[in-house]
């Protein structure tokens, strides 16, 4: 089992990203997402930085901001993310996810928008 983020480091994650895991896609492209207790509020550090990353299909995609999440939340690019209201796009679409590990296993995730 991976060790959690050290509590002293949580000061480096001043933002909160709300994660709603995608459950299904119904007919005509209507998607359903988790609600209630299944919605996760993840401590995060959101950075505005242009980065080229590989999307799920292997193509290079340009990201204009990313959020480093303080932990592992098993996110995918299909999930719905809500950022704090001070950001110009409050519900951006994820283009890539990067899982970081250390000697104990998965440590944190970065989602690129």
C-alpha angles and dihedrals in degrees: 000000000000118000114250123243108285107258091233089061094054088088086072090063103064097158133071123220117196111218122199110186114222110245106182146338111233125198119306092024097291107155126204123208136196117271140184115013092001092067111099126212104203125193106237148171110224117202129186104219133135109239133166112226136168114254125216090275092054095251121132111253130184116236120197097191139009139196123218106209120212096234143000115295101166092242127175133193087255093065122097118245127196119197128198115283094252091075119090093232110040096183106036123175116247116236100181143004126210122196115205123201138190134189090295096052132256110015112170142344132229120206118200121209 
